[in-house]
Amino acid sequence: MRIRSLAVLPLLLAAALSVAQTAPSAAPSSELPKQIPNFDLTAIDKTVDPCVDFYHYSCGNWIKNNPIPADKTRWGRFNELDEHNLYVLRDLLDQAQAPGKRSAIQQKVGDYYAACMDESAVEKKGRAPLQPEMERIAAIKTKQEIIPQVAYMHSHGIPVLFSFYPMPDMHDSSLTIPNLDQGGITLPDRDYYIKDDAKSVETRQKYQEHVQKMFELAGDKPEVAAAEAKTVLAVETGLAQAAMDRTVRRDPKTRDHMMPATEIAALAPNFELTRYFADNGSPKFTSLNVGNPDFFKAVNQQLDAVALNDWKTYLRWHTLATYAPLLTKAFVDEDFQFNRQYMGGQKEIEPRWKRCIRSTDRSLGMALGQLYVDKVFGPDNKARTVKMVQAIEQAMHSDVGQLTWMSDTTKQQAYVKLAAIVNNIGYPDTWRDYSTVIVNRDDYAGNATRAAAFETHRQYNKMEKPTDRKDWSMTPPTVNAYYRPPMNDINFPAGILQPPFYGMNMDEAVNYGGIGVVIGHELTHGFDDQGRKYDAQGNLKDWWTAQDGKAFEERAGCTADEYSSFVAVKDDKGEVHVNGKLTLGENTADNGGLKLAYMALMNILGNTPVKPIDGYTPQQRFFLAYGQIWCQNVTDQQARVLAITDPHSPGRWRVNGAVQNSAAFQEAFGCKAGQPMVRENACRVW
């Protein structure tokens, strides 16, 4: 819902370790947050006309009364539930780390968590965990040794130079193949390196200062560290200039380049890819997909032109940046101050117990998730969710049938794809086996790096094998949901199947406005500007007639233009609009999901009159429930980062953008033509 998984992405050590920062120890259990309501009357600001600004009508008082906590960059309903889940997980981990009889799973996750929480042991180790990796790089004598070092770093989960990971073959999704792609930068997007606006220039300067400070903490003299920081920025700028724009990459055809391994090796000989493939621990293969061949052609020259010592500096930086969150307070503070405070506007680091839970979830998430599911997710939750999914799928079948712009030929193929969608609810059918991951109670850095290496090799082992369509890319406690075009499946972790999205004792109107819209959103992803290019089996195949494809693009273009008119953030650095093309898939899914969930609700209610609850009709409660799941506050700094990198629109526009296109909403609240929530030329795809 918030984070889209379009392919099996590389799980990097940096992601697993990014939460390991220093802060006070665990808070008492009495701090457990209050129960989150499904439907919050106190959030509504009745001084606002719902037909003028429905988002602020739904969320106005919530926004006023819920400032961003000092340890967050944004605060919304997703964050509320995520925070609630942290307390549940802490209780589980406190039990798991306690001495006494423990299951194998409890011992694994409990010892990992205990090691993370042992700040004194981390301080005592100092830079020691980093040293062997830095010594490996220092020992490099020739450029021919660079690529074997990159292979080693990749196999241990350290992102550098480019990316390599498994993905289903775009034209035969039953087989998982290797994918080689662009990468190697630290800042969130290529635009940070190449744009010349004042904010981008400032960010590059702050980044360079940050890199210098980190090298100084690693033991380099200030003047040496300053030169190294300039080198890192120069090398990464070259990589950014060769990278493809993320909006262009939304079209899967731009990333579809199947070729023999020998061909890409010949196109970019300085990468020594034949040796890289042999050294990185992946299985033998003869062909692969290359997401951006032009990146390798361009950087091939850079590999030759940049001096050996500069490449070693670049490799040292990525090692240092990856390990920094595992080291002493000085490293942790500097890492936080740039990546979270400057870039995101976060005022304080999260308490350590929260970050250690997140680290445990990232490193051993399916083991921790098994404990979580046993505690909070029963069979009744799963059964009711499955029933809702089926009702919304039926609504989508009806919706497709009513489309006047689509031919029967394309509709029949749409029905086939819809029927083939696999629904994964709550947790995977088979739990992941972490028995080979060595976890020591006094070695947090070692635990995290070994877990990252395990996950990297687990991903590599998928290559050249039948695609495992039951392998989840989110852990059960995650407050999120996703659709995967190559798998043609929708996935709802147990973590999101709770208030405010879903309540076992809540009326259907609120549940369908919450989790129902999430379900409809994920279903619609199978038919958005990207998903529609994949068939029922998850293959990149055009199943549309030419005329229907053109009609879709016209409607999608309307949505892209509509959302591009919305302002994402306005501050002293200027105004940034929503990128309508980057967010097109999510905006299409929001509009489609809202319509499908409403149709399903109306099918359930039928013609039987239903009395208002709390003064609102079922129709109004449905839309209010939708509006309220997007109540949020975001720092200006984070809003800017999201406007560049996030394929989702800000909460305000996820609500107002969708309801102003909805005739059902306008009828429910009696909105009139000319009011802001009544778009004159409504944009509708599904």
Sequence and secondary structure as in RCSB ss.txt:
>XXXX:A:sequence
MRIRSLAVLPLLLAAALSVAQTAPSAAPSSELPKQIPNFDLTAIDKTVDPCVDFYHYSCGNWIKNNPIPADKTRW
GRFNELDEHNLYVLRDLLDQAQAPGKRSAIQQKVGDYYAACMDESAVEKKGRAPLQPEMERIAAIKTKQEIIPQV
AYMHSHGIPVLFSFYPMPDMHDSSLTIPNLDQGGITLPDRDYYIKDDAKSVETRQKYQEHVQKMFELAGDKPEVA
AAEAKTVLAVETGLAQAAMDRTVRRDPKTRDHMMPATEIAALAPNFELTRYFADNGSPKFTSLNVGNPDFFKAVN
QQLDAVALNDWKTYLRWHTLATYAPLLTKAFVDEDFQFNRQYMGGQKEIEPRWKRCIRSTDRSLGMALGQLYVDK
VFGPDNKARTVKMVQAIEQAMHSDVGQLTWMSDTTKQQAYVKLAAIVNNIGYPDTWRDYSTVIVNRDDYAGNATR
AAAFETHRQYNKMEKPTDRKDWSMTPPTVNAYYRPPMNDINFPAGILQPPFYGMNMDEAVNYGGIGVVIGHELTH
GFDDQGRKYDAQGNLKDWWTAQDGKAFEERAGCTADEYSSFVAVKDDKGEVHVNGKLTLGENTADNGGLKLAYMA
LMNILGNTPVKPIDGYTPQQRFFLAYGQIWCQNVTDQQARVLAITDPHSPGRWRVNGAVQNSAAFQEAFGCKAGQ
PMVRENACRVW
>XXXX:A:secstr
  S   S     HHHHHTT         GGG      SS GGG  TTS TTT HHHHHHHHHHHH    TT SEE
EHHHHHHHHHHHHHHHHHHHHHSSS   HHHHHHHHHHHHHH HHHHHHHTTTTTHHHHHHHHT  SGGGHHHHH
HHHHHTT   SSEEEEEEETTEEEEEEEEEE     SSSTHHHH  SHHHHHHHHHHHHHHHHHHHHTT  HHHH
HHHHHHHHHHHHHHHHHS  TTGGGSGGGG  EEEHHHHHHHSGGG HHHHHHHSS    SEEEES HHHHHHHH
HHHHHS HHHHHHHHHHHHHHHHGGGS HHHHHHHHIIIIIIHH   S   HHHHHHHHHHHHHHHHHHHHHHHH
H  HHHHHHHHHHHHHHHHHHHHHHHH SSS HHHHHHHHHHHHH EEEEES SS    TTS   TT HHHHHHH
HHHHHHHHHHTTTTEE  TT  SS TT S  EEETTTTEEEEEGGGSSTTT  TTS HHHHIIIIIHHHHHHHHH
TTSTTGGGB TTS B   S HHHHHHHHHHHHHHHHHHHTSEEEEETTEEEE  TTTTHHHHHHHHHHHHHHHHH
HHHHHTTS    BTTB HHHHHHHHHHHTT EEE HHHHHHHHHH SS  HHHHHHHHHTT HHHHHHTT  TTS
TTS TT     
